[in-house]
Amino acid sequence: MRNIVFSNWTHRALQRVVGLAWVALTFALLPEAVFGQATPSVSSIKIGVIGSGNIGSTVGTLWVKAGHQVLFSSRNPQNLKQLVDGLGPLARAGTVREALSFSDVVFIGVPYGAYPQIAKDYGKEFVGKIVLDAGNAVLARDGEIGKEAREKGVALTSATLFAGARIVRAFNIMSFRKVASYSNRPDGRIAMPIAGDDQEALKVASSLVRDAGFDPVVVGSLQRSKLFEQGGPLYGAEMSAQEMRERLKTMP
């Protein structure tokens, strides 16, 4: 099982390389004034990114620019050298285990089909961690766990897999390209819906969403995160926080 899951992940290497190059180019072209708006709303914290492909590298880069320490992890950390060298001393690369040991907050940005193996290998190390879960279940890609997550809900499935972790759903409603482009949007920040059962974890996640250049909107519990899963009414939403809150008033 382990070899199957991670080989699928590895076979996407070329796609990730292209994505990383796009991310690097996007951030290189953004004016420094944009990053200057991302003043950390909490003190600098240590973040471990599990899955440093498209979404992981994008969000992690935004956090580094906001002043947080980020360890980008991979099965092959040496492949992340160009990414971390370009971000300066707040960024480093390492293994998944190193990311978990290093971090106060974990960001998961791998295909959902890899979640069970990660939970099997490192589950105990997730206990007590605030975990920002950006995964989406894609049936054609993720197999049985993808089917389960679609039926039960991604958030509740993740909470079962990573028992004891303080799961918060976030950063799953748009592509990594849009995350990079919309961060600190000059004509008004875009809302980012989040959900969780741990109030302190939601508070930290809200701060990190702000530091990434978005306005957090707490939708409610993990159960209610179905509102912004794929197929949900808020998935792909591009609106202000006020507009999203008004829209939520019409939803059960």
C-alpha positions in Angstrom: 0.0 0.0 0.0 2.7 2.4 1.0 4.6 2.0 -2.3 1.5 2.3 -4.3 0.3 5.5 -2.7 3.6 7.3 -2.7 4.5 6.2 -6.2 1.4 7.9 -7.5 2.5 11.0 -5.7 6.0 10.6 -7.1 4.8 10.2 -10.6 3.4 13.7 -10.5 6.9 15.1 -10.1 7.0 16.8 -13.5 3.7 18.5 -12.8 4.9 19.7 -9.5 8.1 21.0 -11.0 6.1 23.0 -13.5 3.8 24.2 -10.7 6.7 25.3 -8.5 8.2 27.2 -11.4 4.9 29.0 -11.9 4.7 29.8 -8.2 8.2 31.2 -8.1 7.6 33.3 -11.2 4.3 34.6 -9.8 5.8 35.7 -6.5 8.9 37.1 -8.3 6.7 39.4 -10.4 4.5 40.6 -7.5 5.5 44.0 -6.1 7.1 44.1 -2.6 4.2 46.4 -1.5 1.9 43.4 -1.8 3.9 41.3 0.6 4.2 44.3 2.9 0.5 44.1 3.6 0.8 40.6 5.1 1.7 41.7 8.6 1.5 38.7 10.9 -1.6 38.8 13.2 0.0 36.4 15.6 3.6 36.0 16.6 5.8 34.1 14.2 5.1 30.4 14.5 6.6 27.2 13.1 4.7 25.6 10.3 5.3 22.2 8.7 4.1 21.8 5.2 3.4 18.2 4.2 3.3 18.0 0.5 5.3 20.9 -1.0 3.8 20.7 -4.5 1.5 23.3 -6.0 -0.7 24.3 -3.1 1.8 23.6 -0.3 4.5 25.6 -1.9 2.1 28.5 -2.7 0.6 28.8 0.8 3.9 28.1 2.5 5.6 30.9 0.5 2.9 33.4 1.6 3.5 32.5 5.2 7.3 32.9 4.9 6.7 36.3 3.3 4.5 37.1 6.4 7.3 36.3 8.7 6.6 32.7 9.8 9.1 29.9 9.9 8.1 27.2 7.4 9.6 23.7 6.9 8.6 22.3 3.5 8.6 18.6 3.5 9.0 15.9 0.9 10.2 12.3 0.5 13.1 13.9 -1.4 13.9 17.2 0.4 16.8 17.9 -1.9 14.3 18.6 -4.6 13.0 21.6 -2.6 16.4 23.3 -2.5 15.6 25.9 -5.2 12.3 26.8 -3.4 13.7 27.3 0.1 16.9 29.0 -1.2 14.7 31.6 -2.9 12.7 32.3 0.3 15.6 33.0 2.7 16.3 32.0 6.2 12.8 31.5 7.4 12.3 28.5 5.0 13.9 25.1 5.1 13.3 21.7 3.7 13.1 18.3 5.4 11.2 15.0 5.7 7.6 14.6 6.8 8.8 13.5 10.2 11.1 16.5 10.5 8.2 18.8 9.6 6.0 17.2 12.3 8.8 17.5 14.9 9.5 21.1 13.9 6.1 22.5 13.7 3.4 24.0 15.9 1.0 24.0 13.0 0.8 21.5 10.1 -0.5 22.2 6.6 -1.5 19.1 4.5 -1.4 19.7 0.8 -1.1 16.2 -0.8 -3.6 14.2 -2.9 -6.2 12.7 -0.6 -5.3 9.2 -1.6 -2.0 9.6 0.3 -3.7 10.5 3.6 -4.2 7.0 5.0 -0.5 6.1 4.5 0.6 9.3 6.1 -1.8 8.7 9.0 -0.5 5.1 9.4 3.2 6.2 9.3 3.0 9.4 11.4 -0.4 9.4 13.1 0.9 9.6 16.7 3.0 12.6 15.7 -0.2 14.5 14.7 -1.8 14.2 18.1 -2.3 17.7 19.6 -1.2 19.5 16.4 -3.3 22.1 14.8 -3.7 20.7 11.2 -4.9 22.8 8.3 -6.4 20.4 5.9 -6.5 21.6 2.3 -7.2 18.3 0.7 -10.0 17.5 -1.7 -11.3 14.0 -2.5 -11.1 13.2 -6.2 -12.8 9.9 -7.0 -10.8 9.1 -10.1 -7.5 9.8 -8.3 -8.0 8.9 -4.7 -9.6 5.4 -4.6 -11.6 4.1 -1.7 -10.6 6.8 0.7 -11.8 9.4 -1.8 -15.1 7.7 -2.0 -15.4 7.5 1.8 -14.5 11.2 2.1 -17.1 12.2 -0.5 -19.8 10.3 1.3 -18.8 11.1 4.9 -17.2 14.5 4.3 -13.5 15.3 3.9 -13.2 17.0 7.3 -14.8 14.2 9.3 -12.7 11.6 7.4 -9.5 13.5 8.1 -10.5 13.8 11.7 -10.9 10.0 11.9 -7.6 9.3 10.1 -5.7 11.7 12.3 -7.3 11.0 15.6 -6.3 13.5 18.2 -5.3 16.2 15.7 -7.0 19.6 15.8 -8.3 19.6 12.3 -9.3 22.9 10.5 -10.5 22.8 6.9 -9.0 25.7 4.9 -7.5 26.6 1.5 -9.3 24.0 -0.4 -11.8 26.1 -2.4 -9.5 27.4 -5.2 -6.5 26.4 -7.2 -3.0 27.3 -6.2 -2.8 29.7 -9.1 -5.7 31.6 -7.7 -4.4 31.5 -4.2 -1.2 33.2 -5.4 -3.0 35.7 -7.6 -5.7 36.7 -5.1 -3.5 37.0 -2.0 -3.7 40.6 -0.7 -5.8 41.6 -3.7 -5.5 45.3 -4.1 -9.2 45.9 -4.8 -10.3 43.9 -1.7 -9.4 40.7 0.0 -11.2 37.4 -1.0 -12.9 35.4 1.7 -11.5 32.0 2.7 -14.0 29.8 4.5 -12.7 27.6 7.3 -14.3 25.1 9.7 -13.3 23.2 12.8 -14.4 21.9 16.2 -11.5 23.4 18.2 -12.0 27.1 18.9 -8.3 27.8 19.7 -7.3 26.0 16.5 -9.8 28.1 14.5 -8.3 31.3 16.1 -4.8 30.3 15.0 -6.0 29.2 11.5 -7.9 32.5 11.1 -4.7 34.4 11.8 -2.7 32.3 9.3 -5.4 32.9 6.7 -5.0 36.6 7.2 -1.3 36.3 7.0 -1.7 34.5 3.7 -3.6 37.5 2.4 -7.2 36.4 2.7 -10.1 37.2 5.1 -11.2 34.1 7.1 -14.8 33.3 7.5 -15.6 30.6 10.1 -18.4 28.5 8.7 -18.8 26.4 11.7 -18.0 22.8 12.8 -16.2 20.2 10.7 -19.5 18.8 9.8 -20.6 22.1 8.3 -17.4 22.3 6.1 -19.4 20.3 3.5 -20.7 23.8 2.5 -17.3 24.5 0.9 -16.3 21.0 -0.3 -16.3 20.2 -4.0 -19.9 20.4 -5.1 -20.9 22.6 -2.1 -22.4 26.1 -2.6 -19.2 27.9 -1.4 -16.7 25.8 -3.3 -14.9 28.1 -5.8 -16.5 31.2 -4.3 -14.8 34.5 -5.0 -16.4 37.1 -2.8 -15.7 39.3 0.1 -16.0 38.1 3.7 -19.1 40.2 4.2 -20.7 38.7 1.1 -19.9 35.2 2.3 -21.3 35.8 5.7 -24.5 37.1 4.2 -24.7 34.1 2.0 -24.2 31.8 4.9 -27.3 33.2 6.6 -29.4 31.6 3.9 -27.8 28.2 4.3 -28.8 25.5 6.9 
